[in-house]
Amino acid sequence: MTVRTPGTPASKIDRTPVSTPGGPKVREEKIVVTVRLRPLSNREQSVRDQVAWECIDDHTIVLKPPPQERSIQPASYTFDKVFGPACLTEMVYEEGVKNVALSALMGINATIFAYGQTSSGKTFTMRGITEKAVNDIYKHIVNNPERDFTLKISGLEIYNENVRDLLNSDSDRNLKLLDDPEKGTVVEKLVEETATNDQHLRHLISICEAQRQVGETALNDNSSRSHQIIRLTIESTLRENSGCVRSFVASLNFVDLAGSERTSLTHADGARLREGCHINLSLMTLTTVIRKLSVGKRSGHIPYRDSKLTRILQHSLGGNARTAIICTLSPAMSHVEQSRNTLSFATRAKEVTNSAQVNMVVSDKQLVKHLQKEVARLEAELRTPDPSAHSGSDTSSKEKDLKIQQMEMEIEELKRQRDLAQYQVEELRRKMQEDQQGLNPFESPRPVVKCLSFSGPLSPKLDRKDLARGDRTRNTMGRQTMRQSSTAPFMLMHEIRKLEQLQEQLGDEANRALEVLQKEVACHRLGNQDAAETIARLQSEIREMCAKQSIAKEVKVGDVVAVNRTVSTNLKEEITRLHSQGSTIAGLEEQLENVQKSIDMLVLSLPSNNQQPTAELTPKTKTQSKKKMLPLASSNSVNQNFMISPCSPRKVFESEVENRAPESDDIVSCEILQESEKGTPTKSEEGTPCYQRSSSVNMRKMQKMFQNAAEENVRSIRAYVTELKERVAKLQYQKQLLVCQVLELEANEAAGYNLENDDDVSELQEPPVSWHVTFRNQRQQIIELWDVCHVSIIHRTQFYLLFKGDAADQIYMEVELRRLTWLQQHLAELGNASPAHQGDEPSISLSSSIRALKREREFLAKRLITRLPAEEREALYIKWEVPLEGKQRKLQFVNKLWTDPHDAKHVQESAEVVAKLVGFCEGGNVSKEMFELNFVLPADKRPWILGWKPISNLLHL
Ligand SMILES: Nc1ncnc2c1ncn2[C@@H]1O[C@H](COP(=O)(O)OP(=O)(O)OP(=O)(O)O)[C@@H](O)[C@H]1O
């Protein structure tokens, strides 16, 4: 049989908090500490020992040394209760521990300790307390007939650190303590007897006491030489018919400790001395545990395991139990020091907090009983269908229906999810097939990744400002390129062809956009001959461009593979051809830029931009506005279609033909409309046909509608052109990337790598790295290269804020990295030599980069005043450690930005500051379009942006 520790009184425990309405779930409670001062013993009286202590009230005990004992300082101690020599044990029980002891009847573990020096009255007190508690327990049982109570008792003593069973007189052996993950510490094979009644219980208790080790010392004829623990386990359940299967279960421990003793006073030797040592040692551990617990449970390690006593009583010390300690004192002057120690222990114990809970248990036996009853009831119900039970079955059938409905819905949902998943798989498969066929490299970055991106880790970290390391990076990149598939050169050419097809497509789209715009202008009848002419000119240029491209198109993609034996020659030819075509893309960009300008002009001329509110219009302005407005409305149908699919002008035009009436008809219909609204034709100042204005409300409404439609049309075209521009920029980027790769291949070839015999490539191949990791590595490398190459910090900020690891950013990251690597190499080769001139622009050099960066920092320093309020500036100076009294603080501050590429926080904060100064973050809309990737010449040329231009010049793009 196994006794359970107080924290785990039963095998299947479902602990629920102490039911204190409105109170905390776990009852946190300090240990109840009382002091009992016994009368002077006969022995003490016989040696004329004097009384040193006095209980001055119910809570305070004071040390009052007699006048002749001048060396002893008076002292006062306060506790939950103090009991003087005249107090009976009953009072100690009633007022000191009863509450705690009887908690066990409600499922709360409880422990009552007696602590004190030898012969101070512990055993005397605990015997009385145990007796009183047993009385009360049985009184409670009698008073609560609705509950079934089971009382079990076990008794053990810890003698010389051995655990002995006090109910098993045959067993003299040391019982083992076992650690159970669920129950805590358990004493193996400890006898547990079930008490049949109070008499039986008392008898069992008396057996325990009789078994206990007692010996005579100089201070006590019957000195307890061991710590005794009598444990009552009380389990109570509501009686059978209640159907309740949960029980309260708790342990009530009566702990009579052996007394601390001084060998000098007990005159112990031999066995007594050995006992005394063990007693003192385990009490010392108890004191340490209490001391540590008194300063808080989280005060580090609590040495419960240092003695068997503290191990067994762990739950009573700061755990799941209510605990009361009675500290017993001898009043004798001769024991003042020992009594002081006891009071000091008591004072510590007052500060220890326990967390008691109600222990509920579901016993297997009860559960089986309950289930058997339930089964019997259901069987009976089935046998005799009772009409009253019918309504019940109706309810349950309704519940079933409801459940079935619910399940059907769940099945439907699951089916839907399955179909969706199947569809997604199909989509994925289709896309993969498309990718393999290389249908459209723009739609997804995947083909680029497959053919162009690095698969291995990037080059090692660059040392700051170490241009000489360019070689290493270059070689690493070269090797990385080499690690790509041996078909890389063919794939490159394949990619180039695909890009060209795309470029052609873009040209087509731009042309269509222009056509739409031209029609819009024609309909507009702005009289803006210039705009119409410009657009016509642009159209013819684009047509010309398309014609040029068709010659190049004659080389089919498939042909590339056919000529794979002369890879190097082909690549060189490709480069030459690309160089010759470089201006085409630039031209396309420029043309689109012009289209946008034309649109801007249109926007400026729209009624909304120069029209006053109708009520305030002068007759002249009214005439003008009407003149502009009506034809625009007539073309509305075209542009509504255009708005639906701005990226697919082919569709737009098809529907345009179907839906749109001739322009002249539109005008006529407008005229008719106005005529019918009793307007009179008139002439404008310019003498162009004009339409009668209507003063009616309907006419005003119509005007408003037309105006809105016109604005919408222009906005749509504008958005479309912007998108085209972005796509052209992307195309440019991809082309650059290809050129970079071709250059690298050439360089590698020149360096002796055998492109066509790449047998050991597989050996070099490294496991694929996830895009996220690659992105982080690439970004870090880019940041370091920016620093090394003194790249514009505005550019750095733009790039840093724009590309944050999106899958679609791969190509941009690679191009940036390649450009920078190229630039680093170029700068290293050039050193500080005077740069050669490329056309009108001087080629970039290290010193020119540094100068440009310096100018940029000066510009940003000036912006500090206009962009940031004084308080924010001051805060930044403090944060960035710019001396408050220093000169040129603005420049000092800006000079600190973007200076440490290895500090991620510094980089982030630098980017944030620069973004604020330049105004990137305003409105929170940082878009890729906004940056235009620096391939389109910025309208607002700043010296720092020019820093990039020579790179493209050097690449002849
Ligand atoms: N409150 C009291 N009133 C009268 N007599 C008392 C009281 N307390 C203790 N005594 C007597 O004092 C003597 C010693 O008491 P007791 O054996 O209980 O001390 P103890 O602390 O258990 O000692 P030990 O640690 O050596 O076992 C006993 O003879 C006991 O009857």
The ligand as a Gaussian input file, in Angstrom:
#p B3LYP/6-31G(d) Opt

LIG

0 1
 N        1.537000      23.025000      28.377000
 C        1.983000      22.156000      29.246000
 N        1.400000      22.069000      30.456000
 C        1.857000      21.214000      31.346000
 N        2.891000      20.365000      31.120000
 C        3.489000      20.398000      29.937000
 C        3.080000      21.282000      28.942000
 N        3.852000      21.086000      27.901000
 C        4.719000      20.123000      28.188000
 N        4.510000      19.692000      29.417000
 C        5.303000      18.667000      30.018000
 O        6.658000      18.890000      29.693000
 C        7.350000      17.709000      29.514000
 C        8.017000      17.698000      28.151000
 O        7.043000      17.774000      27.189000
 P        7.144000      17.001000      25.826000
 O        7.679000      15.680000      25.942000
 O        5.898000      17.170000      25.155000
 O        8.268000      17.869000      25.142000
 P        8.798000      17.707000      23.709000
 O        8.963000      19.063000      23.145000
 O        8.017000      16.782000      22.912000
 O       10.245000      17.135000      23.974000
 P       11.105000      16.264000      22.983000
 O       11.441000      17.086000      21.884000
 O       12.312000      15.940000      23.789000
 O       10.334000      15.105000      22.625000
 C        6.341000      16.636000      29.620000
 O        6.445000      16.021000      30.909000
 C        5.051000      17.322000      29.459000
 O        4.020000      16.685000      30.217000

